[in-house]
Amino acid sequence: MTKKQIALAAVEALKKEYPDAKCSLTYSTPLQLLIATRLSAQCTDARVNLVTPALFERFRGVDDFAEASYDEVAEYIKSCGLYKTKSKDIVEMCIKLRNDFGGEVPDTIEKLTTLPGVGRKTANLICGDVFGKPAVVVDTHCIRITARLGLHKQTDQKKIETELKKLLPPGESNDFCHRLVLHGRAVCTARSAKCRECCMKEFCRTGIKELKNEN
């Protein structure tokens, strides 16, 4: 199979396995998703979801965050790890949103990545989940599973994003990345690929090798 054929097969297999693909972070506004995603760096989504209700109750919008001190924001997010860096990024992100974007979260990767603490992974998530644009969210699950599938041999996130955009149908790419997270937690984990349990074992290049070695 070609890489394109593998990618299309993976889209369909994961769609059947995880039909209800969605972001696991809890949010009600674009700003809340932006902040929650920043908090999720080196932290579980479950932990972020425990922290954000009180945070978003105290700081209701861009102006509240922009006028807050780093220390006050930090008190709400300590359990997320790297809280000093994250609190600084959140406050400065909101200052820039207020000053440069009229208090609104922008809808392009180019503009989003000008915000403090926002990289391409976060920018793609916002573009896909908030604005409904084709997006490829290259997180650790995406990097690991797409490499095991045989879709690339890259380690650089931007290069992986570029390669996957060539292979994935634009309308499917965002949900595909959400499904990779679910599959990465349940089956194709960082510690081991449970190939025998995998819905993609028939065409995954790693899975084919692993199962062949077992026999």
ChimeraX commands (.cxc) that place a marker at each C-alpha (Angstrom):
marker #1 position 0.00,0.00,0.00 radius 0.5
marker #1 position 1.10,3.56,-0.65 radius 0.5
marker #1 position 1.28,6.11,2.17 radius 0.5
marker #1 position -1.87,7.73,0.80 radius 0.5
marker #1 position -3.73,4.41,0.87 radius 0.5
marker #1 position -2.54,3.71,4.43 radius 0.5
marker #1 position -3.66,7.17,5.54 radius 0.5
marker #1 position -7.12,6.73,4.04 radius 0.5
marker #1 position -7.45,3.26,5.55 radius 0.5
marker #1 position -6.40,4.65,8.95 radius 0.5
marker #1 position -9.00,7.41,8.74 radius 0.5
marker #1 position -11.77,4.88,8.11 radius 0.5
marker #1 position -10.59,2.34,10.70 radius 0.5
marker #1 position -10.32,4.94,13.46 radius 0.5
marker #1 position -13.66,6.46,12.50 radius 0.5
marker #1 position -15.32,3.09,13.11 radius 0.5
marker #1 position -13.38,2.48,16.32 radius 0.5
marker #1 position -13.91,5.97,17.81 radius 0.5
marker #1 position -16.98,7.51,16.16 radius 0.5
marker #1 position -17.37,10.32,18.69 radius 0.5
marker #1 position -14.09,12.11,18.16 radius 0.5
marker #1 position -13.75,15.40,19.98 radius 0.5
marker #1 position -11.26,17.39,22.00 radius 0.5
marker #1 position -11.06,16.08,25.56 radius 0.5
marker #1 position -10.47,19.54,27.02 radius 0.5
marker #1 position -13.56,21.20,28.50 radius 0.5
marker #1 position -14.28,24.72,27.25 radius 0.5
marker #1 position -17.11,27.03,26.24 radius 0.5
marker #1 position -15.29,29.84,24.38 radius 0.5
marker #1 position -12.35,30.04,21.96 radius 0.5
marker #1 position -10.29,31.79,24.65 radius 0.5
marker #1 position -10.96,29.01,27.14 radius 0.5
marker #1 position -9.78,26.37,24.66 radius 0.5
marker #1 position -6.69,28.43,23.90 radius 0.5
marker #1 position -5.80,28.68,27.59 radius 0.5
marker #1 position -6.69,25.06,28.36 radius 0.5
marker #1 position -4.47,23.89,25.53 radius 0.5
marker #1 position -1.57,25.95,26.89 radius 0.5
marker #1 position -2.13,24.37,30.30 radius 0.5
marker #1 position -2.13,20.87,28.80 radius 0.5
marker #1 position 1.57,21.02,27.89 radius 0.5
marker #1 position 3.28,18.24,29.90 radius 0.5
marker #1 position 0.02,17.75,31.79 radius 0.5
marker #1 position -2.98,15.48,31.28 radius 0.5
marker #1 position -6.22,16.83,29.86 radius 0.5
marker #1 position -8.02,15.33,32.86 radius 0.5
marker #1 position -5.92,17.43,35.23 radius 0.5
marker #1 position -6.50,20.57,33.15 radius 0.5
marker #1 position -10.25,19.96,33.27 radius 0.5
marker #1 position -10.07,19.87,37.07 radius 0.5
marker #1 position -8.25,23.20,37.19 radius 0.5
marker #1 position -10.05,25.32,34.59 radius 0.5
marker #1 position -13.54,25.69,36.18 radius 0.5
marker #1 position -12.20,27.80,39.07 radius 0.5
marker #1 position -9.77,29.61,36.76 radius 0.5
marker #1 position -12.50,30.58,34.30 radius 0.5
marker #1 position -14.87,31.53,37.12 radius 0.5
marker #1 position -12.29,34.00,38.45 radius 0.5
marker #1 position -11.14,35.31,35.06 radius 0.5
marker #1 position -14.12,35.66,32.75 radius 0.5
marker #1 position -12.44,36.93,29.59 radius 0.5
marker #1 position -9.49,38.56,27.87 radius 0.5
marker #1 position -9.59,41.75,29.94 radius 0.5
marker #1 position -9.62,39.89,33.27 radius 0.5
marker #1 position -6.60,37.81,32.30 radius 0.5
marker #1 position -4.77,40.78,30.74 radius 0.5
marker #1 position -5.10,42.78,33.96 radius 0.5
marker #1 position -4.15,39.89,36.26 radius 0.5
marker #1 position -0.79,39.35,37.87 radius 0.5
marker #1 position 1.28,36.31,36.95 radius 0.5
marker #1 position 1.21,35.20,40.58 radius 0.5
marker #1 position -2.57,35.26,40.87 radius 0.5
marker #1 position -3.07,33.19,37.73 radius 0.5
marker #1 position -0.32,30.84,38.91 radius 0.5
marker #1 position -2.22,30.08,42.13 radius 0.5
marker #1 position -5.05,28.57,40.11 radius 0.5
marker #1 position -2.89,26.41,37.85 radius 0.5
marker #1 position -0.14,25.11,40.14 radius 0.5
marker #1 position -1.15,21.47,39.78 radius 0.5
marker #1 position -0.72,21.64,35.99 radius 0.5
marker #1 position 3.05,21.91,36.25 radius 0.5
marker #1 position 5.30,24.61,34.78 radius 0.5
marker #1 position 2.81,27.00,36.32 radius 0.5
marker #1 position 5.11,30.05,36.42 radius 0.5
marker #1 position 5.81,29.87,32.70 radius 0.5
marker #1 position 2.21,29.06,31.86 radius 0.5
marker #1 position 0.78,31.89,33.96 radius 0.5
marker #1 position 3.13,34.40,32.31 radius 0.5
marker #1 position 2.17,33.12,28.85 radius 0.5
marker #1 position -1.55,33.29,29.61 radius 0.5
marker #1 position -1.43,36.88,30.88 radius 0.5
marker #1 position 0.79,38.07,28.03 radius 0.5
marker #1 position -1.28,36.14,25.48 radius 0.5
marker #1 position -4.38,37.99,26.63 radius 0.5
marker #1 position -2.60,41.36,26.61 radius 0.5
marker #1 position -1.70,40.74,22.97 radius 0.5
marker #1 position -5.24,39.55,22.15 radius 0.5
marker #1 position -6.61,42.76,23.69 radius 0.5
marker #1 position -4.07,45.09,22.09 radius 0.5
marker #1 position -3.60,43.54,18.66 radius 0.5
marker #1 position -6.73,41.51,17.93 radius 0.5
marker #1 position -9.57,43.47,19.52 radius 0.5
marker #1 position -9.94,40.89,22.28 radius 0.5
marker #1 position -10.84,38.12,19.81 radius 0.5
marker #1 position -9.00,34.85,19.20 radius 0.5
marker #1 position -7.69,34.98,15.61 radius 0.5
marker #1 position -8.55,32.26,13.10 radius 0.5
marker #1 position -5.26,31.64,11.27 radius 0.5
marker #1 position -2.16,29.70,12.26 radius 0.5
marker #1 position 0.01,32.64,11.27 radius 0.5
marker #1 position -1.75,35.03,13.67 radius 0.5
marker #1 position -2.22,32.50,16.46 radius 0.5
marker #1 position 1.46,31.63,16.56 radius 0.5
marker #1 position 2.32,35.28,17.27 radius 0.5
marker #1 position 0.72,34.82,20.71 radius 0.5
marker #1 position 3.02,34.00,23.66 radius 0.5
marker #1 position 3.12,30.27,24.38 radius 0.5
marker #1 position 1.19,29.30,21.24 radius 0.5
marker #1 position 2.88,26.91,18.80 radius 0.5
marker #1 position 1.59,25.21,15.69 radius 0.5
marker #1 position -0.01,22.33,17.62 radius 0.5
marker #1 position -2.21,24.71,19.62 radius 0.5
marker #1 position -2.87,26.91,16.60 radius 0.5
marker #1 position -4.03,23.92,14.55 radius 0.5
marker #1 position -6.33,22.79,17.36 radius 0.5
marker #1 position -7.96,26.23,17.54 radius 0.5
marker #1 position -8.32,26.48,13.77 radius 0.5
marker #1 position -9.87,23.02,13.57 radius 0.5
marker #1 position -12.09,22.86,16.65 radius 0.5
marker #1 position -13.18,26.49,16.90 radius 0.5
marker #1 position -13.20,27.67,13.31 radius 0.5
marker #1 position -13.84,24.40,11.47 radius 0.5
marker #1 position -10.80,24.68,9.25 radius 0.5
marker #1 position -8.73,21.71,8.03 radius 0.5
marker #1 position -6.08,21.14,10.68 radius 0.5
marker #1 position -3.41,18.62,11.68 radius 0.5
marker #1 position -2.67,18.64,15.40 radius 0.5
marker #1 position 0.77,17.08,15.74 radius 0.5
marker #1 position 1.03,15.95,19.36 radius 0.5
marker #1 position 2.97,13.03,20.80 radius 0.5
marker #1 position 0.24,10.52,19.91 radius 0.5
marker #1 position 0.09,11.77,16.33 radius 0.5
marker #1 position 3.87,11.66,15.94 radius 0.5
marker #1 position 4.14,8.14,17.37 radius 0.5
marker #1 position 1.21,6.45,15.65 radius 0.5
marker #1 position 1.66,7.98,12.20 radius 0.5
marker #1 position 5.33,6.97,12.29 radius 0.5
marker #1 position 4.39,3.42,13.26 radius 0.5
marker #1 position 1.84,3.36,10.45 radius 0.5
marker #1 position 4.66,4.23,8.07 radius 0.5
marker #1 position 3.35,7.63,7.00 radius 0.5
marker #1 position 6.63,9.46,7.70 radius 0.5
marker #1 position 10.11,9.16,9.19 radius 0.5
marker #1 position 10.22,12.67,10.59 radius 0.5
marker #1 position 10.70,13.97,14.13 radius 0.5
marker #1 position 10.11,17.66,13.45 radius 0.5
marker #1 position 6.49,18.64,14.15 radius 0.5
marker #1 position 6.15,21.10,11.29 radius 0.5
marker #1 position 7.56,18.61,8.77 radius 0.5
marker #1 position 5.16,15.93,10.05 radius 0.5
marker #1 position 2.27,18.36,9.75 radius 0.5
marker #1 position 3.26,19.15,6.16 radius 0.5
marker #1 position 3.54,15.48,5.20 radius 0.5
marker #1 position 0.24,14.51,6.81 radius 0.5
marker #1 position -1.58,17.37,5.10 radius 0.5
marker #1 position -0.58,15.81,1.78 radius 0.5
marker #1 position -1.97,12.43,2.81 radius 0.5
marker #1 position -5.15,13.17,4.78 radius 0.5
marker #1 position -8.48,14.40,3.36 radius 0.5
marker #1 position -8.80,18.00,4.63 radius 0.5
marker #1 position -12.28,17.40,5.99 radius 0.5
marker #1 position -11.12,14.41,8.02 radius 0.5
marker #1 position -7.76,15.56,9.38 radius 0.5
marker #1 position -8.94,17.30,12.55 radius 0.5
marker #1 position -11.12,14.42,13.80 radius 0.5
marker #1 position -8.41,11.96,12.73 radius 0.5
marker #1 position -5.97,13.65,15.12 radius 0.5
marker #1 position -8.48,13.49,17.99 radius 0.5
marker #1 position -8.94,9.78,17.30 radius 0.5
marker #1 position -5.19,9.26,17.36 radius 0.5
marker #1 position -5.17,10.59,20.93 radius 0.5
marker #1 position -7.83,8.08,21.98 radius 0.5
marker #1 position -6.05,5.25,20.18 radius 0.5
marker #1 position -2.70,6.28,21.62 radius 0.5
marker #1 position -4.04,6.13,25.15 radius 0.5
marker #1 position -5.87,2.82,24.73 radius 0.5
marker #1 position -3.90,0.69,22.27 radius 0.5
marker #1 position -0.86,2.21,20.55 radius 0.5
marker #1 position 0.80,3.49,23.70 radius 0.5
marker #1 position 4.26,4.98,24.06 radius 0.5
marker #1 position 5.43,1.95,26.04 radius 0.5
marker #1 position 4.12,-0.68,23.66 radius 0.5
marker #1 position 2.07,-1.12,20.55 radius 0.5
marker #1 position -0.69,-3.64,21.27 radius 0.5
marker #1 position -0.77,-4.68,17.65 radius 0.5
marker #1 position -2.98,-7.72,18.11 radius 0.5
marker #1 position -5.74,-5.48,19.51 radius 0.5
marker #1 position -5.33,-2.74,16.90 radius 0.5
marker #1 position -7.99,-1.87,14.34 radius 0.5
marker #1 position -5.20,-0.93,11.90 radius 0.5
marker #1 position -3.07,-4.07,12.16 radius 0.5
marker #1 position -3.92,-5.21,8.63 radius 0.5
marker #1 position -2.16,-2.26,7.01 radius 0.5
marker #1 position 0.05,-0.68,9.69 radius 0.5
marker #1 position 3.67,-1.29,8.69 radius 0.5
marker #1 position 4.76,-1.74,12.31 radius 0.5
marker #1 position 1.79,-3.97,13.10 radius 0.5
marker #1 position 2.42,-6.21,10.12 radius 0.5
marker #1 position 6.06,-6.70,11.19 radius 0.5
marker #1 position 5.21,-7.27,14.84 radius 0.5
marker #1 position 2.52,-9.85,14.14 radius 0.5
marker #1 position 4.71,-11.61,11.59 radius 0.5
marker #1 position 7.48,-11.89,14.18 radius 0.5
marker #1 position 5.03,-13.47,16.66 radius 0.5
marker #1 position 4.12,-16.25,14.23 radius 0.5
marker link #1:1,2 radius 0.2
marker link #1:2,3 radius 0.2
marker link #1:3,4 radius 0.2
marker link #1:4,5 radius 0.2
marker link #1:5,6 radius 0.2
marker link #1:6,7 radius 0.2
marker link #1:7,8 radius 0.2
marker link #1:8,9 radius 0.2
marker link #1:9,10 radius 0.2
marker link #1:10,11 radius 0.2
marker link #1:11,12 radius 0.2
marker link #1:12,13 radius 0.2
marker link #1:13,14 radius 0.2
marker link #1:14,15 radius 0.2
marker link #1:15,16 radius 0.2
marker link #1:16,17 radius 0.2
marker link #1:17,18 radius 0.2
marker link #1:18,19 radius 0.2
marker link #1:19,20 radius 0.2
marker link #1:20,21 radius 0.2
marker link #1:21,22 radius 0.2
marker link #1:22,23 radius 0.2
marker link #1:23,24 radius 0.2
marker link #1:24,25 radius 0.2
marker link #1:25,26 radius 0.2
marker link #1:26,27 radius 0.2
marker link #1:27,28 radius 0.2
marker link #1:28,29 radius 0.2
marker link #1:29,30 radius 0.2
marker link #1:30,31 radius 0.2
marker link #1:31,32 radius 0.2
marker link #1:32,33 radius 0.2
marker link #1:33,34 radius 0.2
marker link #1:34,35 radius 0.2
marker link #1:35,36 radius 0.2
marker link #1:36,37 radius 0.2
marker link #1:37,38 radius 0.2
marker link #1:38,39 radius 0.2
marker link #1:39,40 radius 0.2
marker link #1:40,41 radius 0.2
marker link #1:41,42 radius 0.2
marker link #1:42,43 radius 0.2
marker link #1:43,44 radius 0.2
marker link #1:44,45 radius 0.2
marker link #1:45,46 radius 0.2
marker link #1:46,47 radius 0.2
marker link #1:47,48 radius 0.2
marker link #1:48,49 radius 0.2
marker link #1:49,50 radius 0.2
marker link #1:50,51 radius 0.2
marker link #1:51,52 radius 0.2
marker link #1:52,53 radius 0.2
marker link #1:53,54 radius 0.2
marker link #1:54,55 radius 0.2
marker link #1:55,56 radius 0.2
marker link #1:56,57 radius 0.2
marker link #1:57,58 radius 0.2
marker link #1:58,59 radius 0.2
marker link #1:59,60 radius 0.2
marker link #1:60,61 radius 0.2
marker link #1:61,62 radius 0.2
marker link #1:62,63 radius 0.2
marker link #1:63,64 radius 0.2
marker link #1:64,65 radius 0.2
marker link #1:65,66 radius 0.2
marker link #1:66,67 radius 0.2
marker link #1:67,68 radius 0.2
marker link #1:68,69 radius 0.2
marker link #1:69,70 radius 0.2
marker link #1:70,71 radius 0.2
marker link #1:71,72 radius 0.2
marker link #1:72,73 radius 0.2
marker link #1:73,74 radius 0.2
marker link #1:74,75 radius 0.2
marker link #1:75,76 radius 0.2
marker link #1:76,77 radius 0.2
marker link #1:77,78 radius 0.2
marker link #1:78,79 radius 0.2
marker link #1:79,80 radius 0.2
marker link #1:80,81 radius 0.2
marker link #1:81,82 radius 0.2
marker link #1:82,83 radius 0.2
marker link #1:83,84 radius 0.2
marker link #1:84,85 radius 0.2
marker link #1:85,86 radius 0.2
marker link #1:86,87 radius 0.2
marker link #1:87,88 radius 0.2
marker link #1:88,89 radius 0.2
marker link #1:89,90 radius 0.2
marker link #1:90,91 radius 0.2
marker link #1:91,92 radius 0.2
marker link #1:92,93 radius 0.2
marker link #1:93,94 radius 0.2
marker link #1:94,95 radius 0.2
marker link #1:95,96 radius 0.2
marker link #1:96,97 radius 0.2
marker link #1:97,98 radius 0.2
marker link #1:98,99 radius 0.2
marker link #1:99,100 radius 0.2
marker link #1:100,101 radius 0.2
marker link #1:101,102 radius 0.2
marker link #1:102,103 radius 0.2
marker link #1:103,104 radius 0.2
marker link #1:104,105 radius 0.2
marker link #1:105,106 radius 0.2
marker link #1:106,107 radius 0.2
marker link #1:107,108 radius 0.2
marker link #1:108,109 radius 0.2
marker link #1:109,110 radius 0.2
marker link #1:110,111 radius 0.2
marker link #1:111,112 radius 0.2
marker link #1:112,113 radius 0.2
marker link #1:113,114 radius 0.2
marker link #1:114,115 radius 0.2
marker link #1:115,116 radius 0.2
marker link #1:116,117 radius 0.2
marker link #1:117,118 radius 0.2
marker link #1:118,119 radius 0.2
marker link #1:119,120 radius 0.2
marker link #1:120,121 radius 0.2
marker link #1:121,122 radius 0.2
marker link #1:122,123 radius 0.2
marker link #1:123,124 radius 0.2
marker link #1:124,125 radius 0.2
marker link #1:125,126 radius 0.2
marker link #1:126,127 radius 0.2
marker link #1:127,128 radius 0.2
marker link #1:128,129 radius 0.2
marker link #1:129,130 radius 0.2
marker link #1:130,131 radius 0.2
marker link #1:131,132 radius 0.2
marker link #1:132,133 radius 0.2
marker link #1:133,134 radius 0.2
marker link #1:134,135 radius 0.2
marker link #1:135,136 radius 0.2
marker link #1:136,137 radius 0.2
marker link #1:137,138 radius 0.2
marker link #1:138,139 radius 0.2
marker link #1:139,140 radius 0.2
marker link #1:140,141 radius 0.2
marker link #1:141,142 radius 0.2
marker link #1:142,143 radius 0.2
marker link #1:143,144 radius 0.2
marker link #1:144,145 radius 0.2
marker link #1:145,146 radius 0.2
marker link #1:146,147 radius 0.2
marker link #1:147,148 radius 0.2
marker link #1:148,149 radius 0.2
marker link #1:149,150 radius 0.2
marker link #1:150,151 radius 0.2
marker link #1:151,152 radius 0.2
marker link #1:152,153 radius 0.2
marker link #1:153,154 radius 0.2
marker link #1:154,155 radius 0.2
marker link #1:155,156 radius 0.2
marker link #1:156,157 radius 0.2
marker link #1:157,158 radius 0.2
marker link #1:158,159 radius 0.2
marker link #1:159,160 radius 0.2
marker link #1:160,161 radius 0.2
marker link #1:161,162 radius 0.2
marker link #1:162,163 radius 0.2
marker link #1:163,164 radius 0.2
marker link #1:164,165 radius 0.2
marker link #1:165,166 radius 0.2
marker link #1:166,167 radius 0.2
marker link #1:167,168 radius 0.2
marker link #1:168,169 radius 0.2
marker link #1:169,170 radius 0.2
marker link #1:170,171 radius 0.2
marker link #1:171,172 radius 0.2
marker link #1:172,173 radius 0.2
marker link #1:173,174 radius 0.2
marker link #1:174,175 radius 0.2
marker link #1:175,176 radius 0.2
marker link #1:176,177 radius 0.2
marker link #1:177,178 radius 0.2
marker link #1:178,179 radius 0.2
marker link #1:179,180 radius 0.2
marker link #1:180,181 radius 0.2
marker link #1:181,182 radius 0.2
marker link #1:182,183 radius 0.2
marker link #1:183,184 radius 0.2
marker link #1:184,185 radius 0.2
marker link #1:185,186 radius 0.2
marker link #1:186,187 radius 0.2
marker link #1:187,188 radius 0.2
marker link #1:188,189 radius 0.2
marker link #1:189,190 radius 0.2
marker link #1:190,191 radius 0.2
marker link #1:191,192 radius 0.2
marker link #1:192,193 radius 0.2
marker link #1:193,194 radius 0.2
marker link #1:194,195 radius 0.2
marker link #1:195,196 radius 0.2
marker link #1:196,197 radius 0.2
marker link #1:197,198 radius 0.2
marker link #1:198,199 radius 0.2
marker link #1:199,200 radius 0.2
marker link #1:200,201 radius 0.2
marker link #1:201,202 radius 0.2
marker link #1:202,203 radius 0.2
marker link #1:203,204 radius 0.2
marker link #1:204,205 radius 0.2
marker link #1:205,206 radius 0.2
marker link #1:206,207 radius 0.2
marker link #1:207,208 radius 0.2
marker link #1:208,209 radius 0.2
marker link #1:209,210 radius 0.2
marker link #1:210,211 radius 0.2
marker link #1:211,212 radius 0.2
marker link #1:212,213 radius 0.2
marker link #1:213,214 radius 0.2
marker link #1:214,215 radius 0.2
view
